[in-house]
């Protein structure tokens, strides 16, 4: 039962693939909210969707974030996600239908006074029956803060 079933040939032919051939195809998107300024916090939003013709298969879906130099994780969470801040990883096992997205993950970071002017944050998603690792990036401009040296004394994590 591994081949499509012909369902007609007028005018172009139609084939219906058995459910076993309809696989999930995960997608990941990453965006930032507001300005990122040295000595302050910034927020990223990570969204995982399923663009494939089939549902995810109930195996673990894992999102991993990789912060660039100058940013440190303050908090990571999302409804239904099991997140670990120290590993910057979120997982879940529930089935995701094709054309749907899981609730977003919110990542709050601290911006160091020594953060470079431009950084790129990266996140990946794997699992759910999709054998490909998908990646999203969020290029971010870091704004200077004229009072950063004084302000960051307690908060800078260089």
C-alpha positions in Angstrom: 0.0 0.0 0.0 2.8 2.4 -0.9 1.7 3.9 -4.2 -0.9 6.5 -5.2 -4.4 5.3 -6.1 -5.5 6.7 -9.6 -8.8 8.5 -9.3 -9.3 9.6 -12.9 -7.7 10.8 -16.0 -10.0 13.5 -17.5 -8.6 16.1 -18.1 -5.2 15.8 -16.3 -5.5 12.8 -14.0 -5.9 12.9 -10.2 -4.0 10.7 -7.7 -4.8 10.5 -4.0 -1.8 9.5 -1.9 -2.5 7.1 1.0 -2.4 8.7 4.5 0.9 6.9 5.1 2.6 9.0 2.4 1.2 12.3 3.7 4.0 13.6 5.9 4.2 16.7 8.0 6.6 19.5 6.9 7.5 21.8 9.8 8.2 25.5 9.4 9.7 27.9 11.8 9.5 31.7 11.8 11.3 34.1 14.2 10.6 37.8 14.7 11.5 40.5 17.2 9.3 42.9 19.0 10.4 46.5 19.5 13.8 48.0 19.8 16.8 46.1 21.3 18.9 48.6 23.3 22.1 47.9 25.2 21.4 47.5 28.9 17.7 46.6 28.4 15.6 43.6 27.5 14.4 42.5 24.1 11.8 40.0 23.0 11.7 37.4 20.2 8.7 35.4 19.1 9.2 31.9 17.5 6.3 30.2 15.6 6.3 26.6 14.5 3.8 25.5 11.8 3.1 22.5 9.6 3.0 23.2 5.9 2.9 19.6 4.9 0.0 17.6 3.6 -0.1 15.4 6.6 -0.2 15.8 10.4 2.8 15.5 12.7 3.1 12.0 14.0 3.1 12.6 17.8 6.8 12.3 18.2 8.6 15.1 20.0 8.9 18.4 18.2 12.0 20.3 19.5 12.8 24.0 19.1 16.3 25.1 19.9 17.5 28.7 20.0 21.1 29.9 19.7 21.8 33.4 21.0 24.6 35.5 19.6 27.3 37.1 21.7 25.9 40.0 23.7 22.5 38.5 24.4 21.6 36.2 27.4 18.3 34.4 28.0 16.0 35.9 30.6 12.9 33.8 30.0 11.5 31.4 27.4 7.9 30.0 27.4 4.9 29.2 25.3 1.5 27.7 25.9 1.7 23.9 25.7 5.5 24.0 25.3 7.9 22.5 27.9 10.7 25.0 27.9 14.2 24.9 29.5 15.9 28.3 29.8 19.4 26.9 30.5 19.3 24.9 27.2 17.1 27.4 25.3 15.0 24.4 24.2 11.2 23.9 24.0 9.5 20.6 23.3 6.0 19.2 22.8 4.4 16.0 21.5 0.8 16.9 20.5 -0.2 16.3 16.9 -0.3 19.4 14.6 -2.6 19.2 11.6 -1.4 20.4 8.2 -1.9 24.1 7.7 -1.8 24.8 11.5 0.6 26.4 13.9 1.5 25.7 17.6 1.1 28.6 20.0 4.1 30.9 19.8 7.2 30.7 22.0 8.3 34.0 23.6 12.0 34.5 24.3 13.0 37.5 26.4 16.7 38.3 26.4 19.0 40.8 28.2 21.1 42.9 25.9 24.6 43.4 27.2 26.3 46.8 27.2 29.0 45.1 25.1 26.6 43.7 22.5 27.7 44.3 18.9 25.6 46.8 16.8 24.2 43.9 14.7 23.5 40.4 15.8 21.6 37.4 14.3 19.5 35.2 16.5 18.9 31.6 15.2 16.3 29.0 16.0 15.7 25.5 14.6 12.9 23.0 14.8 13.1 19.2 14.4 10.8 16.2 14.9 7.1 15.5 14.5 7.8 13.0 11.7 9.6 15.6 9.6 13.2 14.4 9.1 14.5 17.8 8.1 16.0 20.5 10.4 14.3 23.8 9.7 16.0 27.1 10.6 14.8 30.7 11.1 17.0 33.7 11.8 16.2 37.2 13.1 18.8 39.8 12.2 18.7 42.4 15.0 20.1 45.9 15.3 21.3 46.8 18.8 20.7 50.4 19.7 23.3 52.2 21.9 22.4 53.6 25.3 24.3 56.7 26.4 23.9 55.7 30.1 24.7 52.0 29.5 27.9 51.9 31.5 26.2 53.3 34.5 22.9 51.4 34.0 24.5 48.0 33.2 26.6 47.7 36.3 24.2 45.2 37.9 22.7 43.7 34.7 25.6 43.3 32.2 26.3 39.6 31.5 29.4 39.8 29.4 
